[in-house]
Structure formats: C-alpha cells, structure tokens
Amino acid sequence: MNLLTVENLTKSFGEKLLFENLSFGIEAGQKVALIARNGAGKSTLIKILAGEEDADSGRVTMGNDVRVSYLPQNPQMDNQQSIIDYLFSSENDLVKLLKQYEELLNTPLPDKEHLNQVVARMDELQAWGFESKIREILGKFDITDLNQLIGELSGGMRKKVALSKSLIEEANFIILDEPTNHLDITMIEWLENYLDRQNLTIFVVTHDRYFLDKVCNVIIELDNQTIYRYKGNYAYFLEKKAERLAVEKSGFEKVRSLYNSELEWMRRQPQARATKPKAREESFYALEEKAKQKAETETRDFNVKMQRLGGKILELNYISKKFGTQKILEDFTYTFNRGDRIGVVGKNGSGKSTLLRILMGEIKPDKGKVVKGQTVGFGYFQQEGLPISEDKRIIDIIREIAEQIEIKKGSMTPVQFLSYFNFHTDIHYNYFSKLSGGEKRKLYLLTVLLQNPNFLILDEPTNDLDIETLNKLEEFLLNYEGCLMIVSHDRYFMDRVVDHVFSFQGNGKIKDYYGNYSEYSRLQRLEEKKTKSDRQKTPEKSYKKEKISGKPTYKQLKEYESLIGEIQQLEDEKSALIEMMNNGNGSPDDYRSWSVKVGELIRLIDEKTDKWLELSVIIEGNE
C-alpha cells in the first residue's frame, strides 16, 4: 500500500534552489533513509513531509489512516512544561489514557474511584502492552523523573525526551531527523534493534552508517537536485552508487573528449567570421559548462603539511577530577606517542569532553599534572559552539587562514579547497549565517584542519555531517601523521580511524583497549561475561587462560544452552501478565504491582539476551 506520495516538489530560499520537481513514494512497512549533502535540503524536505513547512510547489499526499510522529533535528520545547506533559501531549486516546494512569501512579494517595475508572478503560482498550512498551522506552533513555521541567534538562536529555515522544505516540509512520545525535552507543544499538523489530514505516535522515545498514531497507539519495532510489540497505547502496558513478564517469569521459574536439574547432574559426554555425557554437558553450562543472569536483586529495612533532608530546600524570560527588577521573596516567589514534567512548555525562578540556588547558585537574611538549600544536574541534562570526563570507573565513593552502603535493586555492569539501562555487560568497547547521559545523571543522595542527582533538566531529563529507574526513584522518584523539558515537567512523580506545568505565576509571571500536566492543562483552561468571574464582588467572585459548568452557556451553529456555520462560511470564491486565480482573493495587513486574521482566529479558549474545560470540567464533 502506498503510504506517502511526493509529486513535483520544489523548494528554494531566496536565490538558493534546494530541490526541484522531486517525486517519490513510500510504501507501508518500508524503512527509508534520505541521504544528501549538507545544505541540499534534507531537514527542509523532512519538515515538508511532516507538515511543518510549505513547499513552493508540488504536492505531498498521505494515505488513509496514516498517523505521523515527527522528531525534528532541534526540537522546540516549552521550558515550563514537565516531561510527563510533553510526552503525553497527544490527541491519541490511548496516549491520553496512559498519561492519566501515570499521573495517578505518581500520586501518593490517588483517588481510588478515578483509578478504577482508568484501569477499566485500559482493560477495555487492552492498553497494558502499550504501557509496558512505554516503560521500556523511558527506561532505555534514563528518563525517570517524569515531573521534571523541560527547562532543567541538558541539550542531550531534551533530544532523548523528544525521541521518546516520537516512539511512544501510536503512529504508523515515524519521521526522524538525526535520531542518533546525543545518544551514547548503548542507546543507539537499542534504538536500532527496537526500530528493526517494529512493524512501522520510517523515513529517517541520519549519518550513522551502521544504523542505516541495520534498520533501513530503502535508500533515497538526493544528489544535484535529482532523486536516486536504491532498494536495499547501506551496503547495497554503496555498491549500486559505485556502479552509477562508474557509468557517469564513462559518460563524462565522452563529454570531455567531445569538448576537446569542439574546442579545437572553435579555435580554428576566425573570430570575425559571421558564418560560424550558430547552433554548433551554442552547443559548444553548453558542453563547456558541463565539462567544467564536473572538473570542479575532481580536485586533489587534501593533506595538510603539519609541524614536526618532537620526542615529548603530551603526558598525563595521575590526573584526578570530580564535580561535586561525581568522580570523572581518578589517577589517570598516559603518555602520548607519535601516531596515536585514540577513540574515547562512554556513557553521556561520564566525562569524555572534560578529559579533552583538561588536555587543552581549559579545565585544571584537581590533582596531577599535564606536561605538554614544546613542538605540539593543537587543533581542537569542540562539540558545542561555533567560534565563527555570522557576518563573514565563507570564502573570507578561509582566506583569513591562508591565501594558499599548503598540502603535501603542492597547494590549493581557497576555492579549490571549499569545492573539495562540497561547498559549491555558487555559495562561496554567501554569509556564514546563511549556511545550514550541518554546513556550519563542516566549515568550522575545516578551519580547525587548516591550522596545520600536529595533535588533533575532535569532540563529536561527525554530528550533522553528510556521509560524503564523513568519507572525505575519514580519508584525511587515515593519512594524517600527527596524534589524534576523538570522542564519537559514530561506530563506523571509529572503526575506520582509531586503533585503540579509552573507555570511561564510571567512577573515575578509564581503561585502554587496543583495536578499533568493534574490537573494543567484543573485548568489553567478554570482560562483562567474565566478571559475572568468574566472580567467585580468581579473575586474573581465568582471564589469562581465556586470552590464550579463547575457547568456551563447559560451564559457558551449558549456560548458553540454558539461557534460551530462561529467556523464553520470562517472555511467557510477561505475556501472561499482560493478558491478566487486559482481562480486567484485578484490583488497582494488582495493576500497580503487575505493571512494575512487567518492567522488571523486560529488564531481565534484556540482561539475559545480552549475556546470550556475549556467549554466542565466543561459541560461534570457535565452531
């Protein structure tokens, strides 16, 4: 069934044309991703589909009985509203009923008659499965105090609350603009699994390539105001796009060959001769424009010349830091070596950005010493705040840094440099304030790279960047010879560019894992499993033994087999409780205890499923 149809959609801002005559459709059950460069109009298109903005022309048609839920990239929220009021501000009867139920549960002495009426209505609508789903979502995003005001939340927590609202609304079509921004990796992986198993239609803009691979089954690419559609996940998209580009390149070679021959013809014709065939002359100029447009994008690889690093780079000696009672770092020691490529991971609020700011001297440690080598030149990309004047032109921002950008093999002009990173010549003289959010972050990142640093510190550099820019940034970093330290939730990015990982364990502890993100994740799962299963044994001896052999023990095999039955038993128990709630035979106190029990069962199922997955990595890897 065709759920949404877009016909001849056109949108521009002033003289800037975002897209023209776009047409595509989305069928029920499809999980569609939109991929495009920064500034191409992804967020604008999403707003038009969600009914938040009007197109200049064209039509968007929704199918019958379509209920839309929309997560904007930067949600507008009332600071005076409580979380519970925001989450349940919906015209959906089921959502409004759940709000009444949650408010009664959070009241110390609820009106029993009112509670009985609400419970009876929930029985009638068979709402208890929906109630347990809400508890799962809120629990995963650490949303516990529903009476807290929106104005008291951090930017990341506001995004989580907005994402939770888009998931709990009883919609069958969800529109998500960069849903993984501000989520830590554990939350992203949960969101992937949740969306993958839901019978929903999804339209999403995201730069998270593992998310695209796991969740999406249709990719729509908006390139040069043209729509390309790929029925498959991100890996399939890469394969088919490479084939398309190869065909286009072959076509361009023909254009260039024809242009060269026509150029010779033009040169042979006398300038004053009026008999030159007019049609052929006009055709030549059209051909010339096409050839030059393509040539603009074929600039050289960008690799800055960096200052030489001396023997001493950076030393952290027994660094400690805490805010109030929260320990961020405790006796952390590390000596940076030439060529270090470190990824930093951990839960939101664990102190990753604090570590970077200590390195930069913006925050002083409570204890310990930071020793910086004399030859170190930092390049620091901060997660928040773009220190660029809004009233400057793009080309001037680059020229203030360098009139000629020195690279390993020659140099680039500011125009070539901007074009390489997909800032088309048409916008080089636009003001910074006119750029999209993604374009602003990209330009800010480029100003950091242009400083020729030999020690790069990047705090969430991938947020809001388009995938093509991410690929170019990755290529740059793979060829970068200085030290590199990156905080990022982008697993694909971390897998490509880092070779060991600082993991914030909590309570001030940081552990160093050698390998990329996937290797770190595998080792962490093994360690979590060993902590649980070997608690009564000598951990060090057991760890060394597994590190040598890597083979599953008899106990692990038995545990792996028993977990399947345990998980099924818990699922049956959860289903039975939900059925009891739907039958309407309990008292208000029964419903309260059953509801809590369902939440506990969901937690146990997740815990045992994680353990089963950890064991499967060991067992299946030795088959």
N, C-alpha and C positions, 0 to 999 in steps of 0.2 A: 504494500500500500504506500502510495506517495504521500509522505507526511508534510513535506515543505517543498514549494516550488519558487524559484527565483527566476524572474524574466527581465532581461534587458536592463539590469540595474546600473545606474550611473551616479557617481558622487564626486564632487570636487569642492575644494576650499579655496576661494579666490581664484587665482590663476592655476593652482595646482590640481590637476586631474588625478584622482586616486584610482578610479576604475571606471570603465565604460562598457555598457551593454553586457554585463555579466549575466549568464544564465546557467543554472544547475538545479538539481533536485536532490532531496534526501528522503530515503525510504525508511519506514518504520523498522526499528531494530538495528539500523546501521550506526556505527560509532565512527564519526567523520572528523578528521583533523584538517585544519586550514594552515597551510604553510606559505609564507611570503616574506619578502624582505622587510626590514624596519621601514616605516613610512609608506608602505604600499596600501595601507588602509585596513589591516586585519581587524583592529579594535572597532573601527568605524563600521565595517561590514557586520560585525557581531552585534553592535548596537542597533543597526537597522533591522536585523533579523529578530532581535528581542523587542522591537517596537519602541526603543529608547531614542531613536533618531530617524529623521525622514531622509529618503533618497531624493536626488534631484529629479530622477525619472526612473521608470521601471516599476515592477510590482513584486511583492512578496506575498505568497498565498499559503496559509496554513490549512492542513486537512481538518476534517471534522473531529471533535472531541480531543483536540491537542491541548495539553496543559503544559505550559512552558515555565521552566525555572531558569534563572539567569544569574551567573556570577560575573560581575564586571571585574576588570583588572584592578581598579582602585575603587572599592565600594564606598558609596556615600552613606554615612550612618549618622543617626541622631545621637550626639554625645550624652544627652539626658535620658535616653531610653535604656531600660535594663536589657540584659541578654535574653531573658525569657520573653519579654515583649517583642524584641526584634525577631527572635527565632520563629515565634508563632504568630507573626503578623501576616496572616493569610486569609483569603476568603474561603479556603477549603474547609468544609465542615469537620473533617477528621482532624485537621491540624488545630482548629479552634477548640475542639473537644479535648485534645491532648493537652492544650495549654491549661484548660480548666483543671484537668486531672493533676498536672504537675504543680499548679499553684496550691491545690488542696493538700497534696503530699508534703509541700514545703511549709504548710501552716501548722504550728504546734498543736492547736486544738481546732481541727476542721469541723465544719457543720456536717454532722453525720447524715442528715437527711439529704443535703446537697450532694455529698459524696456518693450516697446510694443512687441518686438520680444519674450522676455522671457515670458511675460504674455500670448501671443498667444500660445506659446509652452506648457505652463502649462494648458491652456484650452484644447489643443489637447490631452494631456496625462491625463486629469482630475486629476490634481495633488493637488487640493485645500484641499481635505480631508486629504491628506498626510501632507500638510503644517500645518493644524490645529493640527494634531497629534503631530508634532514636537514641536509646541508651548506648548502643554500640557505637554510633557515630560520635556522640558527645564525649564518650569515654576515650576514644581513639585520639581526639583532638585536645584532650586535657581540659575540657570545659566542665567545671564542677560547680562553680557558684553562679547559678542562673539569675540571681538577684543583683549581680554586679553591674554597674553602669558601663555603657559602651565607652564613655569618655575616659574611663580609668584603664582601658586596655592598651597594650603596645600595638604598633602597626602590624606586627606578625600575628598577634592574637586576634585583632579585628578581622584579618583576612580569613583566619580559621573559623571564626564565628559566621562570617558571610558564606564560606564554603559549606559549613554545616547546614545553614538555612537552605541553600540550593539543593542539598541532598535529601533533607527531611520533608520538603514540600512534596506532596503526592503528584509529581509531574511525570509525564511520559516522554518529555523532550527537554533535555538539560543543555544549556549553552554555557560554556565555561571559558573564560578568558584568563590564561596563565594560572591554572588552579594549583600548580605545584610551587609557585613562589611563596616563600616564607614557611614552607613545610620542611621539617627535617626528614632525613632519608627513611626512617622507620614509618613515618606518616605517609610519605609518598608511596612506599611499597604497599601499605594497607589500602590506600586510595586506588591504586592500580587493581588490586585483587577485588575490591568492592565493586568498582565500575565494570570490571570484566565479567563478573557473575550476575550483574543486574540485567533484567530484561528492559533496557531503556534505549532510547535514541539519544545520541550525544553529538554535539557539534563543539569542538574544542580548538582553541589556539594554545599551543604550548611549544617550547623549545626543548623539552625533555625527551630525548630520542629513545631512551628505554621505555618511557611511558607510552610513546607513540607505537613502539613495537609490541608492547604487551596489550594495550587497550584497543587501538584503532584498527578498523578493517577497511577503511576507505580514506585515501589522502586526496585532498583538493589543493593544488598548487596554483597560487596567483602570481604569475610572472609576466612582467611587461604588459600588464592590463589584460592578460589572456588567462583563461582557466584551463588547467590540465587536470584530468581526473585519473586516479590510479586505484583499482580495486584490490587492495592488499594492505599489509602493514608497512612500517617504515623501511624495513629491509627490502621489501618488494618495490617500494617507491624509489629507493636508491638505484636499484638495478634498472628499472624502466626509465628513470630520468637519464641515467648514463647513456642508454640506448638512444633516447630522444636527442640528447646533446650531440652524440656522435653523428646522427643524421643531419642536425642543424649545422655542425661544423663542416660536414661534407658539402652542404648547400652553400655555406659561406665561402668555402674554397672556390666554388664555381663562380660566386658573385665577385670575389676578388680577382679571379682570372679574367672574367668578362670586363671588370672595371679597368684592369691594366691595359687590355687591348683597346677599349674605348678611349682611355686616356691618351694612348698613342695616336689614335685617330683625331682627337681634339687638338693635339699639339701640331699635327700635320696641316690642319686647316688654317689658311691665312686669317688673321684677326679681323681684317676689314671686309672679308668676303661675306656678302649678304646671302649667298646661295646655300650656305651651310644648312643641311636639313634640320628644320626646327624641332620636329618630333624626336629625332635622334639626340639632339642636344639636350632637350628636356629630360629624356630618358637617362642620359649620362649623369645629370646632376642628381636625379633621384637615386641612381645607382651609387654615386659617390657618397651621398648621405648615409645610405645603408651600410656601405663598407666601413666608413669612419665610425659609425655608431658601434659596430662590432669590435673594431680595432681598439676603441677606448677601453674596453674591458680587459684587453689582453696585455696588461702591464706585467712588469717583472715581479718576482717574489720579493716580499718585504722582509728584510732582515737588518735591524739597526746595528750600527757599529757601537759597541759598548766599551766603557772604560775597562782597563785591565784590573783584575782582582788580585790583591796581594796575598801573602801567606795567611795572615789573620783576617778572618771575615767577620764573624759575629759569635760571641759566646754568651750563653745564659747560665749564670752560676747560682744555683739554689734559689730560684725565683719563687716568691710566695705572694699571693694577692687574695684578699677577700673583701666582699662588700657586706657589711653587717655581719650576720652569722653565716653567710654563704661563702664557702671556700671555692675560689676559682682556680688557683694554682697553689701547689704546696711543694716546695723544694724541687722545682723543675730545673733540670740541668741539660743543656745540649750545646754542642759545638758545631757550627755550620761548616760544611766543606764545600769546596768548589764543585759546582754542578748539582748540588742538592735540589731535588724536585719533590717538595713536600706538600701533601694534601692534608687539610685539617677538617676533621669531622666530629660531630657530637650533637646532642640534642640542642634545640633552641634555648638560649639563656645559659648554656653551660660555660661560656667564657671564651669562645673562639675569637671573636672580634677584640676582646680585651687583650688577649695574647699579642695580636698584631699591633695594637696601640702601644703596648709596652715596648715592643721591638722598635717602633717609630719614635719612642720617647714622649708620646702624648700622655701616657699614664705612668706614674712611678710605681714600682713594686713595693709592697710593704717590707719585704726582706729580699736579700740577694742583689746581684749586680749584673748589668748588661754591659758588655765590653764590645765596642764596635771598631773594626779595622779602619785604618786611615784611607784606604782606597775604595771603600764601599760607597756606592751611590744608589740610594733607594728610589724606586718607583712605586708609589702607593696609590692603589685604587680603593676608595672607600665605598662601603655598601650604601651609605646614605649621604645625600648632599652632593650636588654637582657644582664645584667651585669655578663656574664659568659665567661671565657676565651675559645676561639675557639680551643686551642690546648690541652685541657684537655679531658681525657676519662670520659665517662658517669659514670661509677662505682666510679671513684675517686672523681668526683664532689659531690656525695652523701656521700662517706666515709669521706670527709673533714668536713662534718657537723656532722656526727655521725657514729661510727662503729656499734652501735646497736641503732635501732630506738625504743625509748620507746613509747609504746602505753598503753591504759587503761588496757588491759588484756595481760600483758607480753611484748614481744618485737619482732621486726622483723629485719632480716639482711638486708643490702642494696640490696642484690639480690632479696629477697622476696618482698621488698618494690617496686623496679623497676618493677618486674613481675606483681605485683598487679595493677600497672598503665599501663599495656600493653607494657612495654619495654621488649621484649623477650630476653632471656639469650644470644642469638646469637649476640646481638648488645651492650651488656653491656660494652665491651672493645673498642667500636668504639669511635672516637673522636667527640666532640660536633659539630664541623664544618661539620660533615658528616650527621647530622640529617636533616630532612625536617623542613620547617618553623613551622608546627604545633607541631612537636616533640620538637623543641627548646622551644617554648612557654610553652609546658606542663612541661618540665623539670625545666624551670625557676619557674613556679608556684609551683612545688613540693619543690624546695629549700626554698621557702617562707613558705610553710606549715610546713616544718621540723624544723623551728626555734622555734617551740612551742610558738607562739605568743598568747596573750590573747585579742588582738584587731587586727582584720584582715581588711585591706583596699585594695580592689581589683578594679582596673581600667580596665574595659573591659576584664575580665578573660576568657570569653567564645570564643573570636575570634580565629578562626583556630583550635579549639579543636574538636576532633571527638566526636560523640554522646555517645559512650560508656564511654569515659573519663568524659564527662559532667555529665552523670548519677552518676558516682563514686564521682565526685566533689560535686554534689548536696547531695548525701548521707552523705558525710563527713560534709558538712556545716549544714545539718539538725541536726546532733549530736554534733555540735560544741557549746561549752558553753560560749565562750567569746563574745565580741562585734563584730559586723560585719557591714561593710559599703561597698556597691557595686555600681559601675557605670556600667550599662549594657544596651544594646539594645535588649537583648535576653528576650522576654516576658515570654516564658515558664520557663526559669531559674528563673526569678524574681518572678513568681507566686509560685514557689516551696520553695524558700529560704528566702524571706523577708516578714516582717509583717507590715512595714509602709514605706512610700515613700516620699523623698524630691523631690519636683518638682520645677525646675527652671522656673519661670514664665516670666523672662525677666526684664530688667531694675533693676537688683539687688535684685529682690524679690524671696524668696524661701518659698514654702508652704508645710506643713507636712500633709500627708494623711495617715490615719490608714487603714491597709489592704494590700493585695498583689497588683501586678500590675493591674490585671483585675478589682479589686475593685476600685483602683485609677482611672483607665480609665473611669469606669462607673460614678464615682462621678464628674470627670472633665467634662464629657459631660453634665451632669445635670447642673453644675455650668455655663458652657458656654451658655446653653439654657436659664438659669435664668437671666444671665447678659443681654442678648438680649431682652427677653420678659418682664422683670421687670424693665427696665431702668428708667421708669417714676414713679415707685412705690417705696415703702420703701424696699430695698433689704433684710435687716436683718429680718424684720417681715415675708416676703414671704418665705425666706429660712427656717426659723424655722418651719413654717407651713408645708412645703413640707417634711421636715426631719421627722416630726411626722407622717403624714398620708401617704406620698409617692404616693397619688392618683392623676391622671391627672385632671386638672381643665377643665371647659367647654371651655375656651379660647384655651387651649392646644389641646383639641379634634378637635375643628374647624380648628386650624392651621394645624394639622396633616392631616386632610381631604383635605384642600385647597392646600397643598404642592404638592400632587400627580399631580393635574392639572397644577400647575405652572411649575413643572419640565418638564412635557410633552410639555407644550407650548414653553418653552425655547429650548427643543430638536428639536421641529418642526421649530423654527426660525433658529436654527443653520443649520439644514438640508436644509432649503430654501436658506440660504446664500451660502452654499457650492454648491448647484445646480446652483445658479446665476453665481458663479465664474467659474463653469465648462462649462456654456453655452457660455462664451466668449463675452458677450455683453456690458461689462463695459470699462471705461477708466482706465489708470494706477492709477489715484487718487482714483477711485472707488475701485479698487482691494486693494489698501493700506488700505482704511477705512474698507472694508469688512473683511480683514484679522484681523485687530485689534478687530473688533466687534466679530468675531468668538472666539478669545482668551478670550474676556470678557464674552461671553456666557458660555464657558467651565468653567470659574471661578465661575459664578453664579450657574450653574448646580451642581458643586461640593459642593458649600456652602449650597444650599438648600437640596441637598441629605444628607449632614452631619446632617443638622437640622432635617430632616425627620427621620433619624436613631436614633438621640437622643430622639425624641418624642416617637418613636416606643419602645424604651427600657422601658419608663415609662408606656405607654399604654398597651403593651403586657404583661408586668410584673404584671399588675393588673387585667388581664382578668380571 
